[in-house]
């Protein structure tokens, strides 16, 4: 069993930066791919960024060049650094874990094995 807890969401202005963190616990965390999804009101949950156990990353085209993902395996944490935020980035951001890295970014939400409860990011125009 894996538990994921997000933190760092809040209200910011367009152009600002924000860093989200996800703390993972549980015996199955070791070796799992980690990532972030987001869901805006009235829209489907979408992939944002993923990172493998060894640090390979995949970033969605919509945020590429603005967002970066990293993980600290020793601390069991994964972070999402968000720069140049836009109003369209407003969403609930969910930490996610999966057994396969390719499944995480290619399989959509259905490929996720464990979800965090989410943290709200609001970007004002």
C-alpha positions as CSV (number, residue, x, y, z in Angstrom):
1,X,0.0,0.0,0.0
2,X,1.2,3.5,-0.9
3,X,0.0,6.8,0.6
4,X,0.6,10.0,-1.3
5,X,0.1,13.5,0.3
6,X,0.4,16.7,-1.7
7,X,1.3,20.1,-0.5
8,X,2.2,23.5,-1.8
9,X,-1.0,24.6,-3.7
10,X,-2.4,28.1,-3.3
11,X,-3.4,31.3,-5.0
12,X,-0.9,33.1,-7.2
13,X,-0.9,35.7,-10.0
14,X,-0.2,35.0,-13.6
15,X,3.5,34.8,-14.2
16,X,4.3,33.6,-10.7
17,X,6.0,30.4,-9.7
18,X,4.9,27.7,-7.3
19,X,6.3,24.4,-6.1
20,X,4.2,21.4,-5.3
21,X,5.5,18.5,-3.2
22,X,4.3,15.0,-2.7
23,X,5.3,12.8,0.2
24,X,5.0,9.1,-0.3
25,X,4.9,6.3,2.2
26,X,4.4,2.6,2.1
27,X,6.3,-0.5,1.4
28,X,5.7,-0.4,-2.4
29,X,7.0,3.0,-3.1
30,X,10.5,1.7,-4.0
31,X,10.9,1.5,-7.8
32,X,7.6,3.1,-8.7
33,X,7.2,5.8,-11.3
34,X,5.8,9.0,-9.9
35,X,4.0,11.9,-11.5
36,X,1.4,14.6,-11.5
37,X,-2.0,14.9,-13.1
38,X,-4.4,17.9,-12.9
39,X,-8.1,18.4,-13.3
40,X,-9.9,21.7,-13.9
41,X,-13.6,22.2,-13.2
42,X,-15.6,20.5,-16.0
43,X,-12.6,18.9,-17.6
44,X,-11.1,15.4,-17.5
45,X,-8.0,14.6,-15.5
46,X,-4.9,15.1,-17.6
47,X,-1.3,14.1,-17.4
48,X,1.2,16.8,-16.5
49,X,4.6,15.3,-15.7
50,X,6.1,12.0,-14.8
51,X,9.5,10.7,-13.6
52,X,10.9,7.2,-13.4
53,X,12.8,5.7,-10.6
54,X,16.1,6.6,-12.2
55,X,15.1,10.1,-13.1
56,X,13.8,9.9,-16.7
57,X,11.1,12.5,-17.2
58,X,8.2,13.1,-19.5
59,X,6.4,16.5,-19.6
60,X,3.1,17.3,-21.2
61,X,3.3,19.6,-24.2
62,X,1.0,22.1,-22.5
63,X,3.5,22.8,-19.7
64,X,6.8,21.9,-21.4
65,X,9.4,24.6,-20.8
66,X,7.6,25.9,-17.8
67,X,7.2,22.9,-15.4
68,X,9.9,20.6,-14.2
69,X,9.6,17.4,-12.1
70,X,12.1,15.9,-9.7
71,X,12.2,13.2,-7.1
72,X,14.3,12.5,-4.0
73,X,14.3,8.7,-3.5
74,X,16.0,9.0,-0.2
75,X,13.2,11.2,1.2
76,X,10.4,9.5,-0.8
77,X,9.3,12.8,-2.3
78,X,8.5,14.1,-5.7
79,X,8.2,17.8,-6.6
80,X,6.7,19.8,-9.4
81,X,8.3,23.2,-10.0
82,X,5.8,25.4,-11.9
83,X,7.1,28.6,-13.5
84,X,5.4,31.3,-15.6
85,X,2.0,30.1,-14.4
86,X,-1.1,30.9,-16.5
87,X,-4.8,31.1,-15.6
88,X,-5.3,28.0,-17.6
89,X,-3.1,26.1,-15.2
90,X,-5.7,26.5,-12.5
91,X,-6.7,23.0,-11.4
92,X,-6.5,20.5,-8.6
93,X,-3.1,18.8,-8.9
94,X,-2.8,15.2,-8.0
95,X,0.2,13.2,-7.1
96,X,0.2,9.7,-8.7
97,X,2.3,6.6,-8.8
98,X,2.4,3.7,-11.2
99,X,4.4,0.5,-11.6
100,X,5.4,1.4,-15.2
101,X,6.8,4.7,-16.3
102,X,5.5,4.3,-19.9
103,X,2.1,3.5,-18.6
104,X,2.1,6.6,-16.4
105,X,2.5,9.1,-19.2
106,X,1.0,7.0,-22.0
107,X,-1.9,5.3,-20.4
108,X,-3.7,8.2,-18.8
109,X,-5.4,8.2,-15.4
110,X,-6.5,4.6,-15.7
111,X,-2.8,3.5,-15.5
112,X,-2.3,5.1,-12.1
113,X,-2.2,2.7,-9.2
114,X,-2.2,5.2,-6.3
115,X,-3.5,8.8,-6.1
116,X,-3.1,11.6,-3.6
117,X,-6.1,13.6,-2.6
118,X,-5.0,16.7,-4.5
119,X,-3.9,20.2,-3.9
120,X,-5.6,23.2,-5.5
121,X,-3.6,25.7,-7.6
122,X,-5.4,28.9,-8.6
123,X,-3.8,31.3,-11.0
124,X,-5.4,34.7,-11.1
125,X,-5.3,36.8,-14.3
